[in-house]
Amino acid sequence: MLWQPDFIANVQLHPTASGGRSCPTPAEWFGCPLNYEGEFFDARFDLTALGSIAPGNNAKVPGKFLSPELIKPRLKVGSKFTLWEGKTIGEGEILEIVTP
């Protein structure tokens, strides 16, 4: 694992034909803004255990916020979010909040 995660989430990337990414994520880690309740937060997903995620696929992945103090207290299991790269490219759901 690259870092201690703040959360574990199920992430679903939209298919390319539906406006998703045109290629898979990088294999080691993937970063993009996470939209939660209308606000954007920088997040990184550790993909070292599973590799890249292709458009249209989903995966259970650990995530880390660059400023966890701004969002982590607001999250709960079941919280839903979207992933943004100039447009919505996927969505996710918090499965676990990781405490140090």
C-alpha positions in Angstrom: 0.0 0.0 0.0 1.3 3.4 -0.9 -0.1 5.3 2.1 -2.4 4.9 5.0 -5.9 5.3 3.5 -8.7 7.6 4.9 -11.4 5.5 3.4 -12.3 2.4 1.4 -14.8 2.9 -1.4 -16.5 1.0 -4.3 -15.7 3.1 -7.4 -17.5 2.6 -10.7 -16.0 4.3 -13.8 -18.4 5.3 -16.6 -17.9 3.6 -19.9 -16.1 5.7 -22.5 -19.2 5.8 -24.7 -21.2 7.3 -21.8 -18.7 10.1 -21.2 -16.1 8.3 -19.1 -12.4 8.2 -19.4 -11.0 7.3 -22.8 -8.4 4.9 -21.3 -7.8 3.0 -18.1 -6.4 4.7 -15.0 -2.7 4.4 -14.3 -1.8 1.1 -12.6 -0.2 2.3 -9.4 -2.4 5.2 -8.2 -5.1 7.5 -9.6 -6.0 11.0 -8.5 -8.9 13.3 -9.3 -11.3 15.6 -7.6 -14.0 13.8 -5.6 -17.4 15.7 -5.6 -19.3 15.2 -2.4 -22.4 17.2 -1.6 -21.5 19.8 -4.3 -18.0 20.4 -3.1 -14.7 19.1 -4.6 -11.9 17.5 -2.6 -8.6 16.2 -4.0 -8.4 12.4 -3.6 -5.9 9.7 -4.5 -6.8 6.1 -5.0 -4.2 3.4 -4.3 -4.3 0.8 -7.1 -1.2 -1.1 -6.3 -3.2 -4.2 -5.1 -5.3 -4.4 -8.3 -3.8 -2.4 -11.1 -5.6 0.0 -13.4 -9.3 0.3 -13.7 -10.8 0.4 -17.2 -13.7 2.6 -18.2 -17.0 0.7 -17.4 -15.5 -1.3 -14.6 -15.7 -1.0 -10.8 -13.3 -1.8 -8.0 -13.0 -1.7 -4.2 -10.1 0.7 -3.5 -8.5 2.6 -0.7 -8.5 6.3 -0.9 -6.6 9.2 0.6 -7.6 12.9 0.8 -5.0 15.6 0.4 -6.9 17.7 3.0 -8.7 15.1 5.1 -9.7 17.5 7.8 -12.1 19.3 5.3 -14.2 16.2 4.4 -13.4 13.2 6.5 -15.6 14.3 9.5 -18.6 14.7 7.2 -18.4 11.2 5.6 -20.2 8.1 6.8 -20.5 4.6 5.4 -22.9 4.8 2.5 -21.9 8.3 1.5 -22.0 8.7 -2.3 -19.7 10.8 -4.4 -18.7 11.4 -8.1 -15.3 11.5 -9.7 -14.4 14.5 -11.9 -11.9 15.0 -14.7 -13.4 18.1 -16.4 -16.7 16.1 -16.4 -18.1 13.3 -14.3 -16.2 10.1 -15.1 -17.5 7.9 -12.4 -19.1 7.5 -9.0 -18.5 5.8 -5.8 -19.7 4.9 -2.3 -17.9 4.9 1.0 -17.6 1.4 2.4 -15.4 2.1 5.4 -13.9 5.1 7.1 -10.3 4.3 8.2 -9.2 5.7 11.6 -5.5 5.9 12.5 
